[in-house]
């Protein structure tokens, strides 16, 4: 394998996590990752090595997802996964399962935009600038969405949640 292919393969787990957040179901997420990898390989000449593989791949994946949603081929977060995979929580400790369940429920109640930013910054360790480029919004919007997501999760897990949802204003 050459350098490009090696770097591409190393990013597949991160792409799968991000796709699952966007799609909400494993099958659609895997299809989206496959589409993204095919697009990346076919447009390999557009990759600029000093900017990093991950942001480039995440941008491709995000744009494919948004295009599919606009076409009606995918619905954002159709089915939130029933379990969070690859977790270190033991099935034998009910208190831990309750906490995981509470977190999963709170995560599901976030807007798709907030959930996406939370995962990219918190789980994928991307900078605000990288996230902004990937999803096509200014850094201030990334920071605002992240702040709201963290605040909502914190309040939800502490039992202080207000269930009022705000509609998106265009």
C-alpha positions in Angstrom: 0.0 0.0 0.0 1.2 3.5 -0.7 1.0 6.4 1.8 -2.4 7.7 0.6 -4.0 4.2 0.9 -2.4 3.6 4.3 -3.7 7.0 5.6 -7.1 6.3 4.1 -7.5 2.9 5.8 -6.4 4.4 9.2 -9.3 6.9 9.1 -12.0 4.3 8.5 -13.0 3.8 12.2 -13.3 7.6 12.7 -15.4 7.9 9.5 -17.7 5.1 10.7 -18.2 6.8 14.0 -19.0 10.1 12.3 -21.3 8.4 9.8 -23.2 6.7 12.6 -23.8 10.0 14.3 -25.2 11.5 11.1 -27.2 8.5 9.9 -28.3 7.0 13.2 -28.1 3.4 11.8 -25.2 1.1 11.1 -26.3 0.0 7.6 -26.8 3.5 6.3 -23.6 4.7 8.0 -21.5 1.9 6.4 -23.0 2.7 3.0 -22.1 6.4 3.5 -18.5 5.5 4.5 -18.2 3.3 1.4 -19.5 6.1 -0.8 -17.0 8.5 0.9 -14.1 6.2 0.4 -14.9 5.7 -3.3 -15.2 9.4 -3.8 -11.9 10.0 -2.0 -10.1 7.4 -4.1 -11.6 8.8 -7.3 -10.6 12.4 -6.4 -7.3 11.5 -4.9 -5.5 14.3 -6.9 -7.5 16.9 -5.0 -6.1 15.8 -1.6 -3.5 18.2 -0.2 -1.2 16.2 2.1 -0.2 19.1 4.5 -3.9 19.7 5.4 -4.5 16.2 6.7 -6.5 13.2 5.6 -9.2 13.3 8.3 -10.6 16.7 7.7 -10.7 16.0 3.9 -12.5 12.7 4.4 -14.9 14.1 6.9 -15.8 16.9 4.5 -16.5 14.4 1.7 -18.6 12.3 4.0 -20.5 15.3 5.4 -21.2 16.7 1.9 -22.4 13.3 0.6 -24.7 13.0 3.6 -26.2 16.5 3.1 -26.7 15.9 -0.6 -28.5 12.6 0.1 -30.7 14.3 2.7 -31.6 17.1 0.2 -32.5 14.4 -2.4 -34.6 12.6 0.1 -32.4 9.5 -0.1 -31.5 9.7 3.6 -33.2 11.1 6.7 -31.0 12.5 9.4 -30.9 10.4 12.5 -33.7 8.0 11.3 -33.0 5.5 14.0 -30.7 6.4 16.9 -28.7 3.3 17.7 -30.2 1.3 20.6 -26.7 0.8 22.2 -23.5 2.7 22.0 -20.9 0.4 20.6 -17.3 0.0 21.8 -18.1 1.0 25.3 -16.2 0.0 28.4 -19.4 -0.2 30.5 -20.0 -3.6 32.1 -23.4 -5.3 31.5 -23.3 -6.4 35.1 -23.5 -3.0 36.8 -27.0 -1.5 36.6 -25.9 1.9 37.8 -23.5 2.2 34.9 -26.1 1.0 32.4 -28.6 3.5 33.8 -26.0 6.3 33.3 -25.2 5.1 29.8 -28.9 4.9 28.9 -29.4 8.5 30.3 -26.5 9.8 28.3 -27.7 8.0 25.1 -31.2 9.5 25.6 -29.8 13.0 26.1 -27.6 12.6 23.1 -30.5 11.6 21.0 -32.5 14.7 22.1 -29.7 17.0 20.8 -30.3 18.6 17.4 -28.4 16.9 14.6 -26.2 20.0 14.2 -25.3 20.0 17.9 -24.7 16.2 18.0 -22.5 16.5 14.9 -20.3 19.2 16.4 -20.1 17.5 19.8 -18.8 14.3 18.2 -16.3 16.0 15.9 -14.8 18.1 18.7 -15.3 15.8 21.7 -14.7 12.4 20.2 -12.7 13.0 17.1 -10.6 15.7 18.8 -10.9 18.2 15.9 -10.3 21.9 16.2 -13.2 24.3 15.9 -11.7 25.6 12.6 -11.5 22.1 11.2 -15.1 21.4 12.2 -16.3 24.6 10.7 -14.6 23.8 7.4 -16.1 20.3 7.4 -19.7 21.3 8.0 -19.4 24.7 6.2 -20.2 27.1 9.1 -18.1 29.8 10.8 -16.0 29.0 13.9 -18.4 31.0 16.1 -21.3 28.8 15.0 -19.3 25.7 15.9 -18.5 27.1 19.3 -22.2 28.1 19.9 -23.5 24.6 18.9 -20.9 22.9 21.1 -21.7 25.1 24.1 -25.4 24.4 23.7 -24.8 20.7 23.3 -22.6 20.4 26.4 -25.0 22.6 28.4 -27.9 20.4 27.4 -26.1 17.2 28.2 -24.9 18.5 31.6 -28.4 19.7 32.6 -30.1 16.6 31.3 -27.8 14.2 33.2 -28.1 16.3 36.3 -31.9 16.2 36.0 -32.3 19.9 35.4 -33.5 19.6 31.8 -36.1 21.8 30.3 -37.7 19.8 27.6 -38.6 22.8 25.5 -37.2 22.5 22.0 -36.6 25.5 19.9 -37.4 25.5 16.2 -34.7 26.4 13.7 -35.1 29.9 12.4 -33.9 30.6 8.8 
